[in-house]
Amino acid sequence: MMKNVCRLLLPTVMLFTLPLVALADSWKDEGGNGHKHKEKYWDGNCKVERKFKKNGEFEEKRKCKDPGEPAVIYAPGPPVMVEPGLTIQGTVRIPQ
């Protein structure tokens, strides 16, 4: 008799507790604070880190390298000549 009660009780308890877990504040961390959006990028020789808060405010940290160090420069590739007209999938060209 006790085994039958346990077999019925476990699925019933799970049926009622799983929706409650789904209602938990998944957007909050353990401290009760909302997630903070972080953004990292380079501005010249400076690495910039921004942390945005939920209310729209942000905190910015800049770590700059010595200006004597060479900066990374991206050079453009060779020029590409495009003929006038319409090209379909690179195989058929309809002149203008």
C-alpha positions, 0 to 999 in steps of 0.5 A, a space after each residue: 500500500 505504501 509503495 502505491 502511495 509513493 508511486 502516485 505522490 512523486 509525479 503529483 509533487 513534480 507536476 505542481 513544483 515544476 511550474 513554480 521553478 519556471 516562475 523564478 526570476 531567471 533574469 536575476 543573479 544570486 545577489 538579486 541584481 539584474 543582468 548587466 550588459 557588457 561591451 568591450 572594444 578598442 578605441 585607438 590604443 585604449 581598450 574600453 569596457 562598458 557595463 550597462 545597468 538596467 536603468 540605462 546608466 553605464 560605467 566605463 573603464 579605459 586601459 590605454 597602452 603606451 602610444 609608442 607601441 605600434 597600433 594594429 592597422 587594417 589595410 584595404 585589399 586590392 581594388 575590385 573592378 565591377 562591370 556595369 550590368 546585372 550578373 546572376 550567380 556569377 555565371 550569366 551577365 546581362 549588359 546594361 
